[in-house]
Amino acid sequence: MLKRRFIYFPRREQHPQIAARFSELSRSNFPGIIGAIDCTHIPIVAPSHQEAQRYYNRKHFYSVNCQVVCDADMHITNIVARWPGSTHDSRIFRNSVIHNELEQGRYDGHLIGDSGYACKKYLLTPVLQERNAAERRYNIAHRQARNVVERVFGIWKRRFPCLQYTLRTKIPTTQLVIIATSILHNYAIRRGEPEFEDEEIPNENENHVGLPDERDNMTGVNWRNQIINMHFA
C-alpha cells in the first residue's frame, strides 16, 4: 500500500536526527521535537444528507478537518482525513492512533502544537500568558519550529489546488483524494521538486483555543516548565 510506503512515523533510532533538524528550525537548543501537529480544513460541497451540519466548520464553510503531523523537512509523517469540519482539533487527536502510541510511550520525544491542544508531556504547546523572558524565548522557538506544518499546508494546497478550493466528490472519495495528494506531496519533497510560488495561505488556527473540557496535563506543564528552565532561562 502506497500510504504505508510514503507516510509513516519515524522509528525511535531516527528521533535524534529529527530533533536536531527541529532544533535548527527553532534557532535554539529546543530539545526533543519529533513532529509538528496541526489540522487544516479541506473545503467540500455541502453533503446531501442529514449529517451535512457536521461538516459545517467554525469558519462557516463545509469541510473535512484533516490532522497532519510533519517532520522538519516537510514530510507528512502521519495524517487523519476522516473527520467532519465541525470536529475540534483536540478531539481528532485524542481519537487518533498517533495519540494512543504517544500515550503508551512508544516514541522518544514530543510533538509541538498550538493552543488548540492540551499541554502534555508528549505534546508541548505555547505558554498562553508569558511571565518572564525565558517563557518568551520558549514561545518564539516553539513558533519558529511549529511554522513548518503551516508551510506544509501551504505547499500541499498550492501543489494541489483542489485542496485549497472545493472538492466536489462524495465524502469517501474526498478522503481518498486527500490521502493520495499527501502521498504525492511526500514523493515531491523526496525528489526535491521546486515549491510553487503563489499567494500565502492564511493560518486557519490563529487565536485558536482548546475545548473548555480540554485541560492541560500537569505532567505536561511540569515538563514544559523544566524545558523552559533548562534551555531558555
N, C-alpha and C positions, 0 to 999 in steps of 0.2 A: 504494500500500500504506500503510495507516494507521500501521504501525510507523515507517516512514521519515518520515512527516509529523510524528509526535509524539515520537519518540525518536531523537535524533541528537546527536552530539558537537559542541560549539561550534566555529565556524570561528576561524581564527587572529586575525582582527580583533576577535573578541569576548572574547579571553582577558584583556586588561587590565581590562575591566569585571567579569568573573567573579572575577579575582584580587582586585580591590578589595572585592567583596562578601565573599569568604572572609576577607580581612584584617579586615573588620568583625566577622565571626563569632569570629575568634580573639582579638579585643580587643587586637590588637597590630599591628605592621607586618610580619607574616609574609608574605613575598612569593611570588608566582608560582603560587599554588594554582589549578588549573583543574578540580579534581574530587576528591571523596572516594570511596573504593572500599571495599567490604566484601562479604561473602557472607552470605546468610540461608538457613535451611533451611525449605522448604515441605513440611509433613507430607503423606504419602500412605499409602494402604493398601499392604500388602506385595504386591509384584508376584508374580504366579503363574507365574513361570518361573525358569529356573536362575540367572539373574543377580540374583535378589532380594537376595542378600547385599551386592551392590554398593550398594544403596540404603539399607543399614542404617548409620546415621551414628554418630559418637562420642558422641552424646547418647542413644543407644540407642532410636532410632525410625527408621522408614523415611521417606526424604525425597528431594527434589530440591534440590541445593545450587545456589542462584541467585546469580550475581555481579551487583552493581549499582554503577554509577558515577553520582553525582548532583552537581548544582551547589549553590551556597549557598542557593538559593531552593527547594530540594527537588524540582526537576525531575529525573527519571531521564534521564540522557543516554546511557547505554549499559547493556545488560542481556544476560546469558548465562544461559539457563534449560534447559540440556540435560544437565547432569552429575549422576550419581548422588550420593546423600548421603554416601557414604564418601570422595568425592574431596576432597583438600585444597584450600583456597582458592588457595594459590600455584600449584598445578598448573592450576587453571581459568584463572588469569590468564595463565600462561605460554603457554597454548594458545588465547588469545583474539585477536581481530582488534585490539582496542584496544592490547594489548601489542605486537603487531607494528608498529602505527603509531607508538607511542611510541618503540620501538627505532629506527625509521627517522628519528626526529627531525621528524615531521610536525607536532608541536604545540609551542608556546612555553609552557613551564611544567611543573609536575609534579602528580601526584596525591598524596594523602596516604592512608595505610593503616595498619592495626595491625601488631603484631609477627608476625603470621602470614605476612607478606610479607618478602622480602629488600629491604634498602635499596638503591635505585637512584637515579640522577640524576633519573629521571622518576617515581619513586615513593618519597616520603620516609616513613620510619617513626619511631616514638619511639626515644629513647635508652633502652636497657634498664637500664643502670647509670649513673645520674646522678653526675657527678663534681664539679659546681660549680653556682653559681646560674644561669648562662646556660643550661645544659642543662635545669635545672628549669623555667626560663621558657619555653624552647622546647617542652618536653613539655606544659606547661599550654596553651600556644597551639595546639599540634598537636591536643590532645584537644578543645579548645573548637571548633576548626574541623571536626574529623572527626565530631563528635557529630551533624552534620546528616544523615549517612547512617543513623544509628540512628533519628533522628526520621522519616526517610522510611520505614523498615521499620515503625515503629510506626503511622504514619498509614495507610500502604498496607494493612497487615493489619487494622487496625480498620475501615477502609472496606470491605474485602472479607474477612469472617471466614473464608471457606473457605481462605484462605492461612495463617491462624493455627491452624486446627484440622486437618482432614484432607480432602484431595481424594480422591475415590473414583472417579476416572476412569482410563482407560488412560494410560500414560506419554505418548504423542504428544498426546493431548487435554489432559493436565495441563500440558504445556509451552505449548500454545496458550492455556490459561486464564491462566497466569502472564503471558504477554506481553500478552494482552488487558486484564488488570487493570492492568498497568503503563501501558498507553496511557491507560486511563480515569483512572488516578491523575494523569498529567500534564495531562489535559484538565481535571480538577477543580482542580488547582493553578493553571492558567492562568485559569480562571474565578473564582478566589478563593473556591471553596467552603469553608465552615467545616470545621475539623478535628473529628473525632469525639472526644468526651470519654469515656475509658474507662480501664481499668487499664493500667499501664505494662507494655510487653513487655520482658522482660529482655534484656540484651546476651548473645547466644549465644556471642560470641567472647571473653568475659572470660578472662584468663590464657591466651589462645591464642598458641601459638608456631609458628614455621615448621618445615618438614620438616628433618631432620638434614642433608640434602644441599643445602638451600637456603641459600646463603651470601650475606652482604651483599657488594655490589659495591663495591670500594674507590673507584671514581669516585663512586658514590652516597654513601658515607660521607664522602669528602672534600667533596662538595658540601653535605651536611648540616652538616658542621663549619664550612664557610665561611658558611652562612646563620646558624648559631648565633653565630659570632664577629662577623658584621657587623650582626646585627639583635637579638640577645638578650644580648650581653655588656654 
